[in-house]
Amino acid sequence: MTVRVIVCDELGLIHAGIRSILSPVPDIEVVGAATDGSQALPLVMRLRPDVLLTDIPLGSLSGIEVTRRLMAADLSWPLRVLVLTLLDEDEHVFDALRAGASGFLVKGTRPEQLIEAIRLLADGQAVLAPSVTPRLLKELVHRLPPPSSLTSPLMQTLTAREVQVLQLVAQGLSNVEIAKELSVGEATVKSHVYHLRLKLHLNDRAQLVAFAYQTGIADGSVDSAGPRLLSS
């Protein structure tokens, strides 16, 4: 299946750069582009892309407002929004996610990370830049049950490899990077991430990161050789 993408950015140079990154990718196609938010709305409704890739500043209508209006509309297809911007202050991150964006990356992201992010969003997952993840944790952690109710039954369901994968997810590594780190295939990593979400009853990658930090997996308080808790 080909992932259809619309790119929204004020700068034509950014459009050209993104097209040059995505055009060689056989399963991703840029089907449209806009330089203003007011252009983006009708373009999305007409072309029905799988992913809208947008900056925040977009002239008369910001990328966040475009996202909010699209998510509030009764769309007949599953649209996912990926914000790609230089503006990574807390307020922009939270506003974008509250508006309904499924991903937030900063410009300067490596091409292979952008490609994987688009694929992940099209697959129904969420994507966050490593630089914004720690700030988002403060918003997410309080939504999870207390650690004491998490560590025993849920932790014991994880395999040693799943713990390793979860630690690397918490470090902000992409599936491609995790595959290289563990010397396994990308499909294997994707399967581990899926089963982690299933076992831990978590909706997306951001909540996996929050879980890893709250339970001590991220900082090594849990043995990477297995789900057993280490003594202090």
Residue frames as a rotation matrix with the C-alpha (Angstrom) as fourth column:
MET 1
0.572 0.820 0.000 0.00
0.820 -0.572 0.000 0.00
0.000 0.000 -1.000 0.00
THR 2
-0.398 -0.686 0.609 1.27
0.666 -0.673 -0.322 3.48
0.631 0.277 0.725 -0.88
VAL 3
-0.017 0.311 -0.950 1.07
0.871 -0.462 -0.167 6.16
-0.491 -0.830 -0.263 1.84
ARG 4
0.109 0.158 0.981 -0.26
0.767 -0.641 0.018 9.38
0.632 0.751 -0.191 0.30
VAL 5
-0.171 -0.352 -0.920 1.16
0.890 -0.456 0.009 12.58
-0.423 -0.817 0.391 1.79
ILE 6
0.639 0.237 0.732 0.36
0.500 -0.851 -0.160 16.28
0.585 0.468 -0.662 1.54
VAL 7
-0.310 -0.828 -0.467 3.11
0.949 -0.243 -0.199 18.73
0.052 -0.505 0.862 2.55
CYS 8
0.740 0.548 0.390 2.22
0.493 -0.836 0.240 22.12
0.458 0.015 -0.889 4.05
ASP 9
0.034 -0.772 -0.635 5.01
0.862 -0.299 0.409 24.63
-0.506 -0.562 0.655 4.61
GLU 10
0.732 0.265 -0.627 5.46
0.065 -0.944 -0.323 28.32
-0.678 0.195 -0.708 3.89
LEU 11
0.015 -0.869 -0.495 8.81
-0.691 -0.367 0.623 27.76
-0.723 0.333 -0.606 2.18
GLY 12
0.815 0.263 -0.516 9.05
-0.577 0.445 -0.685 26.24
0.050 0.856 0.514 -1.28
LEU 13
-0.146 -0.959 -0.241 12.57
-0.813 0.255 -0.524 25.12
0.564 0.119 -0.817 -0.45
ILE 14
-0.518 0.051 0.854 11.19
-0.677 0.586 -0.446 22.87
-0.523 -0.809 -0.269 2.29
HIS 15
0.617 0.786 0.046 8.69
-0.538 0.464 -0.704 21.40
-0.574 0.409 0.709 -0.17
ALA 16
0.563 -0.464 -0.685 11.51
-0.664 0.240 -0.708 20.60
0.493 0.853 -0.172 -2.58
GLY 17
-0.493 -0.814 0.307 13.63
-0.827 0.328 -0.457 19.08
0.271 -0.479 -0.835 0.17
ILE 18
-0.205 0.502 0.840 10.84
-0.589 0.623 -0.515 16.83
-0.782 -0.600 0.168 1.44
ARG 19
0.805 0.507 -0.308 9.94
-0.529 0.381 -0.758 15.74
-0.267 0.773 0.575 -2.08
SER 20
0.181 -0.825 -0.535 13.59
-0.767 0.222 -0.603 14.84
0.616 0.519 -0.593 -2.75
ILE 21
-0.648 -0.373 0.663 13.61
-0.740 0.512 -0.436 12.72
-0.177 -0.774 -0.608 0.40
LEU 22
-0.115 0.747 0.655 10.31
-0.396 0.570 -0.719 10.97
-0.911 -0.342 0.231 -0.27
SER 23
0.433 0.384 -0.815 10.28
-0.878 -0.022 -0.477 10.57
-0.201 0.923 0.328 -4.06
PRO 24
-0.415 -0.610 -0.675 12.71
-0.744 0.654 -0.134 7.60
0.523 0.447 -0.726 -4.09
VAL 25
-0.798 0.151 0.583 10.64
-0.395 0.599 -0.697 5.79
-0.454 -0.787 -0.418 -1.46
PRO 26
-0.906 0.371 -0.202 8.38
-0.023 0.436 0.900 3.30
0.422 0.820 -0.386 -3.29
ASP 27
-0.345 0.820 -0.456 5.63
0.866 0.465 0.181 3.13
0.361 -0.333 -0.871 -0.65
ILE 28
-0.054 0.320 -0.946 5.26
0.598 -0.749 -0.287 6.89
-0.800 -0.581 -0.150 -0.05
GLU 29
-0.325 0.012 0.945 3.89
0.890 -0.334 0.310 9.44
0.320 0.942 0.098 -2.52
VAL 30
-0.677 0.130 -0.724 3.60
0.226 -0.900 -0.373 13.23
-0.700 -0.416 0.580 -2.15
VAL 31
-0.286 0.684 0.671 0.23
0.956 0.249 0.154 13.97
-0.062 0.686 -0.725 -3.75
GLY 32
0.550 0.499 0.669 -0.05
0.548 -0.821 0.161 17.69
0.630 0.278 -0.725 -2.98
ALA 33
-0.494 -0.727 -0.476 1.48
0.865 -0.358 -0.352 20.75
0.085 -0.586 0.806 -1.34
ALA 34
0.639 0.671 0.377 0.31
0.573 -0.742 0.348 24.02
0.514 -0.006 -0.858 0.19
THR 35
-0.512 -0.840 0.177 2.04
0.533 -0.473 -0.702 27.13
0.674 -0.265 0.690 1.52
ASP 36
-0.698 0.383 0.606 -0.90
-0.613 -0.757 -0.227 28.50
0.372 -0.530 0.762 3.50
GLY 37
-0.893 0.352 0.282 -3.30
0.015 0.648 -0.762 26.94
-0.450 -0.676 -0.583 5.97
SER 38
-0.013 0.944 -0.329 -6.31
-0.533 -0.284 -0.797 28.22
-0.846 0.165 0.507 4.08
GLN 39
-0.019 -0.071 -0.997 -5.06
-0.963 0.269 -0.001 26.32
0.268 0.961 -0.074 1.02
ALA 40
-0.879 -0.477 -0.006 -4.36
-0.453 0.839 -0.303 23.19
0.149 -0.264 -0.953 3.03
LEU 41
-0.476 0.747 0.463 -7.93
-0.370 0.308 -0.877 22.56
-0.798 -0.589 0.130 4.22
PRO 42
0.548 0.750 -0.371 -9.64
-0.677 0.138 -0.723 22.22
-0.491 0.647 0.583 0.82
LEU 43
-0.063 -0.661 -0.748 -6.60
-0.902 0.359 -0.241 20.40
0.428 0.659 -0.618 -0.59
VAL 44
-0.888 -0.243 0.391 -6.82
-0.424 0.763 -0.488 17.74
-0.180 -0.599 -0.780 2.13
MET 45
-0.095 0.946 0.309 -10.56
-0.369 0.255 -0.894 17.35
-0.925 -0.199 0.325 1.65
ARG 46
0.565 0.317 -0.762 -10.13
-0.803 0.000 -0.596 16.94
-0.189 0.949 0.254 -2.11
LEU 47
-0.003 -0.705 -0.709 -7.09
-0.766 0.457 -0.452 14.64
0.643 0.542 -0.542 -2.20
ARG 48
0.851 0.465 0.242 -7.80
-0.500 0.578 0.645 12.62
0.160 -0.670 0.725 0.98
PRO 49
-0.052 -0.954 -0.295 -4.18
-0.570 0.270 -0.776 11.87
0.820 0.128 -0.558 1.96
ASP 50
0.447 0.085 -0.890 -3.17
0.531 0.776 0.341 9.33
0.720 -0.625 0.302 4.58
VAL 51
0.064 -0.537 -0.841 -0.75
0.946 -0.235 0.222 11.76
-0.317 -0.810 0.494 6.22
LEU 52
0.831 0.092 0.548 -0.69
0.257 -0.938 -0.234 15.55
0.492 0.335 -0.803 6.40
LEU 53
0.008 -0.909 -0.417 2.86
1.000 0.007 0.003 16.79
0.000 -0.417 0.909 6.99
THR 54
0.609 0.402 0.684 2.66
0.452 -0.884 0.117 20.37
0.652 0.238 -0.720 8.23
ASP 55
-0.702 -0.712 0.038 4.68
0.456 -0.489 -0.744 23.16
0.548 -0.505 0.667 9.81
ILE 56
-0.210 0.631 -0.747 3.05
0.883 -0.205 -0.421 25.37
-0.419 -0.748 -0.515 12.46
PRO 57
-0.282 0.128 -0.951 3.43
-0.189 -0.979 -0.075 28.83
-0.941 0.158 0.301 10.82
LEU 58
-0.543 0.173 0.821 1.26
0.777 0.473 0.415 28.70
-0.317 0.864 -0.392 7.70
GLY 59
-0.848 0.157 0.506 0.26
0.187 -0.806 0.562 32.27
0.496 0.571 0.654 6.93
SER 60
-0.393 0.773 0.498 -3.40
-0.656 -0.615 0.437 33.04
0.644 -0.155 0.749 7.53
LEU 61
0.741 0.645 0.184 -4.15
-0.617 0.547 0.566 29.74
0.264 -0.533 0.804 9.29
SER 62
-0.143 -0.898 0.415 -1.61
-0.978 0.191 0.078 27.90
-0.150 -0.395 -0.906 11.44
GLY 63
-0.519 -0.147 -0.842 -0.81
-0.413 0.906 0.096 24.22
0.748 0.398 -0.531 11.09
ILE 64
-0.981 0.188 -0.056 -2.27
0.133 0.424 -0.896 23.66
-0.144 -0.886 -0.441 14.55
GLU 65
-0.344 0.905 -0.248 -5.56
-0.573 -0.412 -0.709 25.31
-0.744 -0.102 0.660 13.58
VAL 66
-0.175 0.214 -0.961 -5.64
-0.914 0.328 0.239 23.31
0.366 0.920 0.138 10.34
THR 67
-0.844 -0.208 -0.494 -5.15
-0.044 0.945 -0.323 20.15
0.534 -0.251 -0.807 12.40
ARG 68
-0.835 0.550 0.024 -7.86
-0.056 -0.042 -0.998 21.15
-0.548 -0.834 0.066 14.86
ARG 69
-0.132 0.833 -0.538 -10.41
-0.874 -0.354 -0.334 21.82
-0.468 0.426 0.774 12.12
LEU 70
-0.280 -0.023 -0.960 -9.65
-0.726 0.660 0.196 18.62
0.628 0.751 -0.201 10.27
MET 71
-0.936 -0.112 -0.332 -9.86
0.112 0.801 -0.588 16.49
0.332 -0.588 -0.738 13.40
ALA 72
-0.664 0.745 -0.059 -13.16
-0.225 -0.274 -0.935 18.16
-0.713 -0.608 0.350 14.32
ALA 73
-0.207 0.577 -0.790 -14.59
-0.978 -0.116 0.172 17.41
0.007 0.809 0.588 10.88
ASP 74
0.389 0.424 0.818 -16.43
-0.405 0.876 -0.261 14.18
-0.827 -0.230 0.513 10.23
LEU 75
-0.255 -0.604 -0.755 -13.84
-0.952 0.020 0.306 12.77
-0.170 0.797 -0.580 7.85
SER 76
0.785 0.619 -0.029 -14.68
-0.605 0.756 -0.250 9.60
-0.133 0.214 0.968 5.98
TRP 77
0.610 -0.658 -0.442 -11.08
0.215 0.674 -0.707 8.32
0.762 0.336 0.553 6.03
PRO 78
0.782 -0.328 -0.530 -8.35
0.581 0.080 0.810 7.97
-0.223 -0.941 0.253 8.69
LEU 79
0.587 -0.575 0.570 -6.19
0.061 -0.671 -0.739 11.09
0.807 0.469 -0.359 8.36
ARG 80
0.535 -0.521 -0.664 -3.01
0.823 0.147 0.548 11.35
-0.189 -0.841 0.508 10.45
VAL 81
0.896 -0.208 0.393 -1.16
-0.068 -0.938 -0.341 14.63
0.440 0.279 -0.854 11.04
LEU 82
0.323 -0.880 -0.348 2.61
0.945 0.281 0.167 14.92
-0.049 -0.383 0.923 11.46
VAL 83
0.996 -0.046 -0.072 3.92
-0.041 -0.997 0.065 18.31
-0.075 -0.062 -0.995 12.58
LEU 84
0.239 -0.960 0.145 7.44
0.971 0.232 -0.061 19.08
0.024 0.156 0.988 11.31
THR 85
0.860 0.219 0.462 8.68
0.202 -0.976 0.085 22.40
0.469 0.020 -0.883 12.63
LEU 86
-0.301 -0.938 0.174 11.48
0.254 -0.255 -0.933 24.48
0.919 -0.237 0.315 14.13
LEU 87
-0.181 0.349 0.920 9.14
-0.772 -0.630 0.087 25.50
0.610 -0.694 0.383 16.96
ASP 88
-0.136 0.081 -0.987 9.62
0.250 0.967 0.045 22.87
0.959 -0.241 -0.152 19.67
GLU 89
-0.779 -0.052 0.624 8.67
-0.533 -0.470 -0.704 24.89
0.330 -0.881 0.338 22.76
ASP 90
-0.913 0.394 0.106 6.34
0.226 0.704 -0.674 23.13
-0.340 -0.591 -0.731 25.19
GLU 91
-0.234 0.905 -0.355 3.30
-0.316 -0.416 -0.852 25.16
-0.919 -0.087 0.384 24.21
HIS 92
-0.137 0.145 -0.980 3.65
-0.990 -0.052 0.131 24.24
-0.033 0.988 0.150 20.54
VAL 93
-0.905 -0.226 -0.361 4.12
-0.246 0.969 0.009 20.53
0.348 0.097 -0.933 21.30
PHE 94
-0.780 0.625 0.005 1.11
0.302 0.384 -0.873 20.36
-0.548 -0.679 -0.488 23.61
ASP 95
-0.145 0.749 -0.647 -1.08
-0.590 -0.590 -0.551 22.53
-0.794 0.301 0.528 21.36
ALA 96
-0.426 -0.082 -0.901 -0.32
-0.874 0.294 0.386 20.32
0.234 0.952 -0.196 18.35
LEU 97
-0.952 0.027 -0.304 -1.08
0.081 0.982 -0.168 17.10
0.294 -0.185 -0.938 20.23
ARG 98
-0.593 0.786 -0.172 -4.23
0.138 -0.112 -0.984 18.54
-0.793 -0.608 -0.042 21.79
ALA 99
-0.192 0.507 -0.841 -5.38
-0.848 -0.517 -0.118 19.61
-0.495 0.690 0.529 18.32
GLY 100
0.754 0.548 0.363 -5.13
-0.358 0.806 -0.472 16.00
-0.551 0.226 0.803 17.20
ALA 101
0.292 -0.736 -0.611 -1.67
-0.869 0.063 -0.491 15.62
0.400 0.674 -0.622 15.67
SER 102
0.997 0.062 -0.037 -0.32
-0.047 0.946 0.322 12.08
0.055 -0.319 0.946 15.88
GLY 103
0.360 -0.933 -0.021 3.33
0.932 0.361 -0.046 13.05
0.051 -0.002 0.999 15.49
PHE 104
0.984 -0.149 -0.096 5.70
-0.135 -0.981 0.142 15.89
-0.116 -0.127 -0.985 16.28
LEU 105
0.364 -0.914 0.182 9.20
0.921 0.382 0.079 16.16
-0.141 0.139 0.980 14.77
VAL 106
0.508 -0.286 -0.812 11.67
-0.034 -0.949 0.313 19.01
-0.861 -0.132 -0.492 14.58
LYS 107
0.962 -0.247 -0.120 13.28
-0.149 -0.102 -0.984 20.17
0.231 0.964 -0.135 11.36
GLY 108
-0.029 -0.980 0.197 16.74
-0.987 -0.004 -0.164 18.66
0.161 -0.199 -0.967 11.29
THR 109
0.424 0.278 0.862 15.28
-0.431 0.899 -0.078 15.18
-0.797 -0.338 0.501 11.69
ARG 110
-0.673 -0.740 0.016 17.26
-0.372 0.356 0.857 12.73
-0.640 0.571 -0.515 9.58
PRO 111
-0.394 0.536 -0.746 15.62
-0.895 -0.036 0.446 11.64
0.212 0.843 0.494 6.30
GLU 112
-0.648 0.133 -0.750 15.33
0.014 0.987 0.163 8.01
0.762 0.095 -0.641 7.38
GLN 113
-0.874 0.358 -0.330 13.57
0.370 0.049 -0.928 9.09
-0.316 -0.932 -0.175 10.59
LEU 114
-0.511 0.706 -0.491 11.08
-0.701 -0.672 -0.237 11.17
-0.497 0.223 0.838 8.63
ILE 115
-0.443 0.307 -0.842 10.36
-0.654 0.532 0.538 8.24
0.613 0.789 -0.034 6.32
GLU 116
-0.767 0.147 -0.624 9.79
0.407 0.864 -0.297 5.87
0.496 -0.482 -0.723 9.22
ALA 117
-0.837 0.480 -0.262 7.64
-0.008 -0.490 -0.872 8.44
-0.546 -0.728 0.414 11.03
ILE 118
-0.396 0.705 -0.588 5.32
-0.917 -0.330 0.223 8.69
-0.036 0.628 0.778 8.03
ARG 119
-0.458 0.190 -0.868 5.06
-0.240 0.914 0.326 4.91
0.856 0.358 -0.373 7.85
LEU 120
-0.896 0.084 -0.436 4.36
0.432 0.395 -0.811 4.64
0.104 -0.915 -0.391 11.57
LEU 121
-0.693 0.674 -0.256 1.61
-0.438 -0.676 -0.593 7.25
-0.573 -0.299 0.763 11.44
ALA 122
-0.295 0.581 -0.759 0.00
-0.883 0.139 0.449 5.57
0.366 0.802 0.471 8.45
ASP 123
-0.515 0.026 -0.857 0.07
0.117 0.992 -0.040 2.36
0.849 -0.121 -0.514 10.50
GLY 124
0.507 0.862 0.012 -1.87
0.174 -0.116 0.978 4.05
0.844 -0.494 -0.209 13.29
GLN 125
0.185 -0.521 -0.833 1.02
0.976 0.196 0.094 4.75
0.114 -0.831 0.544 15.65
ALA 126
0.995 0.089 -0.031 2.28
0.094 -0.973 0.210 7.98
-0.012 -0.212 -0.977 17.22
VAL 127
0.223 -0.962 0.159 5.71
0.865 0.120 -0.487 9.58
0.450 0.246 0.859 16.75
LEU 128
0.989 0.037 -0.141 7.56
0.106 -0.847 0.520 12.08
-0.101 -0.530 -0.842 18.92
ALA 129
0.389 -0.905 0.172 10.94
-0.176 -0.256 -0.950 13.73
0.904 0.340 -0.259 18.51
PRO 130
0.102 -0.429 -0.898 13.36
0.825 0.541 -0.164 12.58
0.556 -0.724 0.409 21.26
SER 131
-0.809 -0.516 0.282 13.94
0.313 -0.784 -0.536 16.22
0.498 -0.346 0.796 22.22
VAL 132
-0.386 0.736 0.556 10.30
-0.704 -0.624 0.338 16.73
0.596 -0.261 0.760 23.22
THR 133
0.033 0.445 -0.895 9.62
0.143 0.884 0.445 13.32
0.989 -0.143 -0.034 24.77
PRO 134
-0.676 -0.308 -0.669 10.84
0.658 0.157 -0.737 14.12
0.332 -0.938 0.097 28.34
ARG 135
-0.925 0.367 0.098 8.56
-0.378 -0.869 -0.318 17.17
-0.032 -0.331 0.943 28.53
LEU 136
-0.168 0.913 -0.373 5.58
-0.677 0.168 0.716 15.21
0.716 0.373 0.590 27.33
LEU 137
-0.479 -0.083 -0.874 6.24
0.373 0.882 -0.288 12.55
0.795 -0.464 -0.391 29.96
LYS 138
-0.993 0.078 -0.091 5.17
0.048 -0.433 -0.900 14.98
-0.110 -0.898 0.426 32.68
GLU 139
-0.411 0.894 -0.179 1.78
-0.911 -0.407 0.062 15.22
-0.018 0.189 0.982 30.98
LEU 140
0.040 0.426 -0.904 1.42
-0.575 0.749 0.328 11.48
0.817 0.507 0.275 30.41
VAL 141
-0.764 -0.485 -0.425 2.78
-0.021 0.677 -0.736 9.84
0.645 -0.554 -0.527 33.54
HIS 142
-0.828 0.451 0.335 -0.05
-0.464 -0.215 -0.859 10.99
-0.315 -0.866 0.387 35.81
ARG 143
0.073 0.894 -0.442 -2.56
-0.991 0.116 0.070 9.30
0.114 0.433 0.894 33.50
LEU 144
-0.192 -0.219 -0.957 -1.03
-0.250 0.954 -0.168 5.88
0.949 0.207 -0.238 34.14
PRO 145
0.853 0.451 -0.265 -1.85
0.097 0.362 0.927 3.81
0.514 -0.816 0.265 37.23
PRO 146
0.622 -0.651 0.435 0.60
-0.756 -0.356 0.549 4.08
-0.203 -0.670 -0.714 40.17
PRO 147
-0.164 -0.804 -0.572 3.84
-0.867 0.394 -0.305 2.11
0.471 0.446 -0.761 39.66
SER 148
-0.679 -0.122 0.724 2.91
-0.598 0.664 -0.450 -0.37
-0.425 -0.738 -0.524 42.39
SER 149
0.286 0.872 0.397 -0.08
-0.308 0.476 -0.824 -1.49
-0.908 0.114 0.404 40.35
LEU 150
0.704 -0.061 -0.707 1.99
-0.710 -0.041 -0.703 -1.82
0.014 0.997 -0.073 37.18
THR 151
-0.123 -0.986 -0.117 5.21
-0.990 0.130 -0.057 -3.55
0.071 0.109 -0.992 38.05
SER 152
-0.434 -0.140 0.890 4.05
-0.501 0.859 -0.109 -6.97
-0.749 -0.493 -0.443 39.22
PRO 153
0.283 0.587 0.759 1.44
0.209 0.734 -0.646 -8.48
-0.936 0.341 0.085 36.84
LEU 154
0.960 0.154 -0.233 2.28
-0.170 -0.338 -0.926 -6.50
-0.221 0.929 -0.298 33.70
MET 155
0.223 -0.959 -0.173 6.06
-0.964 -0.244 0.106 -6.63
-0.144 0.143 -0.979 34.02
GLN 156
-0.281 -0.346 0.895 6.03
-0.382 0.896 0.226 -10.38
-0.881 -0.278 -0.384 34.37
THR 157
0.680 0.578 0.452 4.41
0.202 0.444 -0.873 -10.70
-0.705 0.685 0.185 30.94
LEU 158
0.753 -0.416 -0.510 7.40
-0.653 -0.568 -0.500 -9.12
-0.081 0.710 -0.700 29.18
THR 159
0.822 -0.569 0.037 10.14
0.562 0.798 -0.217 -11.17
0.094 0.199 0.976 27.60
ALA 160
0.132 -0.877 -0.463 13.81
0.609 -0.297 0.736 -10.27
-0.782 -0.379 0.495 27.92
ARG 161
-0.618 -0.371 0.693 13.86
0.786 -0.297 0.542 -8.99
0.005 0.880 0.475 24.35
GLU 162
0.314 0.824 0.472 10.75
0.718 -0.532 0.450 -6.89
0.621 0.198 -0.758 24.89
VAL 163
0.720 -0.144 -0.678 12.41
0.523 -0.529 0.668 -5.20
-0.455 -0.836 -0.306 27.86
GLN 164
-0.386 -0.922 0.019 15.44
0.650 -0.257 0.716 -4.40
-0.655 0.288 0.698 25.68
VAL 165
-0.412 0.305 0.858 13.21
0.792 -0.345 0.503 -2.98
0.450 0.888 -0.100 22.96
LEU 166
0.676 0.730 -0.095 11.27
0.663 -0.547 0.512 -0.90
0.322 -0.409 -0.854 25.49
GLN 167
0.302 -0.659 -0.689 14.51
0.578 -0.448 0.682 0.56
-0.758 -0.605 0.246 26.87
LEU 168
-0.704 -0.621 0.344 15.56
0.624 -0.310 0.718 1.61
-0.339 0.720 0.606 23.38
VAL 169
0.024 0.806 0.591 12.12
0.799 -0.371 0.474 3.06
0.601 0.461 -0.653 22.61
ALA 170
0.757 0.269 -0.595 12.46
0.628 -0.547 0.553 5.13
-0.177 -0.793 -0.583 25.80
GLN 171
-0.195 -0.908 -0.371 15.78
0.549 -0.415 0.725 6.47
-0.812 -0.062 0.580 24.50
GLY 172
0.290 0.434 -0.853 13.95
-0.392 -0.759 -0.520 7.84
-0.873 0.485 -0.050 21.46
LEU 173
-0.775 -0.632 0.017 15.33
-0.273 0.360 0.892 5.36
-0.570 0.687 -0.451 18.92
SER 174
0.054 0.758 -0.650 13.31
-0.993 -0.026 -0.113 4.61
-0.103 0.652 0.751 15.81
ASN 175
0.808 0.301 0.506 12.43
-0.275 0.953 -0.128 1.07
-0.521 -0.036 0.853 14.74
VAL 176
0.818 -0.561 -0.129 15.24
-0.008 0.213 -0.977 1.17
0.576 0.800 0.170 12.18
GLU 177
0.018 -0.850 0.527 17.76
-0.746 -0.362 -0.558 2.25
0.665 -0.384 -0.641 14.80
ILE 178
0.268 0.147 0.952 16.57
-0.851 0.498 0.163 -0.37
-0.451 -0.854 0.259 17.28
ALA 179
0.992 0.114 0.056 16.88
-0.068 0.851 -0.521 -3.05
-0.107 0.513 0.852 14.60
LYS 180
0.438 -0.899 -0.019 20.51
-0.191 -0.073 -0.979 -2.04
0.878 0.433 -0.204 13.99
GLU 181
-0.046 -0.440 0.897 21.24
-0.956 -0.240 -0.167 -1.93
0.289 -0.865 -0.410 17.73
LEU 182
0.222 0.250 0.942 19.86
-0.681 0.731 -0.033 -5.43
-0.698 -0.635 0.333 18.31
SER 183
-0.757 -0.566 -0.326 20.96
-0.605 0.420 0.676 -6.89
-0.245 0.710 -0.661 14.95
VAL 184
-0.437 0.707 0.556 17.45
0.509 0.704 -0.495 -7.95
-0.742 0.067 -0.668 14.02
GLY 185
-0.630 0.279 0.724 15.06
0.694 -0.215 0.687 -7.09
0.348 0.936 -0.058 11.22
GLU 186
-0.909 0.328 0.257 12.88
-0.369 -0.920 -0.130 -3.96
0.193 -0.213 0.958 11.31
ALA 187
-0.049 0.941 -0.335 9.77
-0.431 0.283 0.857 -6.15
0.901 0.186 0.392 11.05
THR 188
-0.134 -0.083 -0.988 10.86
0.691 0.707 -0.153 -7.97
0.711 -0.702 -0.038 14.21
VAL 189
-0.944 -0.237 -0.231 11.17
0.331 -0.665 -0.669 -4.68
0.005 -0.708 0.706 16.10
LYS 190
-0.617 0.779 0.116 7.78
-0.630 -0.576 0.521 -3.54
0.472 0.248 0.846 14.83
SER 191
0.096 0.635 -0.766 6.28
0.071 0.764 0.642 -6.80
0.993 -0.116 0.028 16.10
HIS 192
-0.484 -0.348 -0.803 7.91
0.801 0.193 -0.566 -6.32
0.352 -0.918 0.185 19.54
VAL 193
-0.989 0.126 0.079 6.56
-0.144 -0.941 -0.306 -2.76
0.035 -0.314 0.949 19.80
TYR 194
-0.260 0.950 -0.175 3.08
-0.550 0.003 0.835 -3.96
0.793 0.313 0.522 18.85
HIS 195
0.130 0.301 -0.945 3.12
0.458 0.827 0.327 -6.72
0.879 -0.475 -0.030 21.47
LEU 196
-0.822 -0.421 -0.383 4.46
0.543 -0.377 -0.750 -4.30
0.171 -0.825 0.539 24.11
ARG 197
-0.779 0.587 0.222 1.50
-0.571 -0.810 0.137 -1.99
0.261 -0.020 0.965 23.51
LEU 198
0.046 0.829 -0.558 -0.87
-0.328 0.540 0.775 -4.96
0.944 0.147 0.296 23.59
LYS 199
-0.124 -0.174 -0.977 0.55
0.688 0.694 -0.211 -6.47
0.715 -0.699 0.033 26.80
LEU 200
-0.820 -0.324 -0.473 0.81
0.571 -0.533 -0.625 -3.15
-0.050 -0.782 0.621 28.66
HIS 201
0.166 0.986 0.025 -2.58
0.974 -0.160 -0.158 -1.85
-0.151 0.051 -0.987 27.47
LEU 202
-0.204 -0.331 -0.921 -1.01
0.191 -0.936 0.294 1.33
-0.960 -0.116 0.255 26.07
ASN 203
0.701 0.713 0.017 -2.20
0.195 -0.168 -0.966 3.22
-0.686 0.681 -0.257 23.02
ASP 204
0.926 -0.353 0.133 0.97
0.020 -0.305 -0.952 4.51
0.377 0.884 -0.275 21.41
ARG 205
0.189 -0.969 -0.159 4.75
0.621 0.243 -0.745 4.98
0.761 0.042 0.648 21.50
ALA 206
-0.227 -0.251 0.941 4.57
-0.394 -0.860 -0.324 8.03
0.890 -0.445 0.097 23.78
GLN 207
0.627 0.524 0.576 2.77
-0.739 0.169 0.652 6.03
0.245 -0.835 0.494 26.46
LEU 208
0.779 -0.471 -0.414 5.36
0.441 0.881 -0.172 3.25
0.446 -0.049 0.894 26.12
VAL 209
-0.221 -0.891 0.397 8.05
0.256 -0.445 -0.858 5.83
0.941 -0.088 0.326 26.90
ALA 210
0.034 0.320 0.947 6.08
-0.783 -0.580 0.225 7.10
0.621 -0.749 0.231 29.89
PHE 211
0.941 0.336 -0.052 5.65
-0.253 0.796 0.550 3.53
0.226 -0.504 0.833 31.19
ALA 212
0.438 -0.852 -0.288 9.38
0.565 0.510 -0.648 2.83
0.699 0.121 0.705 30.77
TYR 213
-0.414 -0.597 0.687 10.35
-0.141 -0.704 -0.696 5.86
0.899 -0.385 0.207 32.83
GLN 214
0.235 0.601 0.764 7.73
-0.851 -0.252 0.460 5.34
0.469 -0.759 0.452 35.51
THR 215
0.976 0.214 -0.043 8.62
-0.176 0.888 0.425 1.69
0.129 -0.408 0.904 36.10
GLY 216
0.468 -0.868 0.168 12.39
-0.488 -0.095 0.868 2.15
-0.737 -0.488 -0.468 35.98
ILE 217
0.619 -0.223 0.753 12.96
0.614 0.735 -0.287 0.28
-0.490 0.641 0.592 32.72
ALA 218
0.901 -0.198 0.386 14.28
0.191 -0.618 -0.762 3.41
0.390 0.761 -0.519 31.00
ASP 219
0.521 -0.724 0.452 17.00
-0.788 -0.611 -0.071 4.15
0.328 -0.319 -0.889 33.54
GLY 220
-0.237 -0.690 -0.684 18.12
-0.410 0.710 -0.573 0.54
0.881 0.144 -0.451 34.02
SER 221
-0.382 0.148 0.912 16.29
-0.915 0.076 -0.396 -0.20
-0.128 -0.986 0.106 37.26
VAL 222
0.699 0.568 0.435 14.92
-0.440 0.821 -0.365 -3.24
-0.564 0.064 0.823 35.46
ASP 223
-0.250 -0.854 0.456 17.34
-0.135 0.497 0.857 -5.89
-0.959 0.153 -0.240 34.21
SER 224
0.013 0.220 -0.976 17.54
-0.962 -0.264 -0.072 -5.88
-0.273 0.939 0.208 30.39
ALA 225
-0.877 -0.353 -0.325 18.08
-0.429 0.881 0.200 -9.65
0.216 0.315 -0.924 30.53
GLY 226
-0.553 0.752 -0.360 14.54
0.661 0.659 0.360 -10.10
0.507 -0.039 -0.861 31.77
PRO 227
0.072 0.713 0.698 11.54
0.035 -0.701 0.712 -8.44
0.997 -0.026 -0.075 33.35
ARG 228
0.309 0.000 -0.951 12.77
0.896 0.337 0.291 -9.10
0.320 -0.942 0.104 36.89
LEU 229
0.861 -0.011 0.508 13.11
-0.146 -0.963 0.225 -6.01
0.487 -0.268 -0.831 39.10
LEU 230
-0.092 -0.964 -0.250 16.65
0.348 0.204 -0.915 -5.42
0.933 -0.171 0.317 40.35
SER 231
0.548 0.177 -0.817 17.24
0.836 -0.097 0.540 -4.96
0.017 -0.979 -0.201 44.03
SER 232
0.875 -0.189 0.446 18.46
-0.109 -0.974 -0.198 -1.51
0.472 0.125 -0.873 45.04
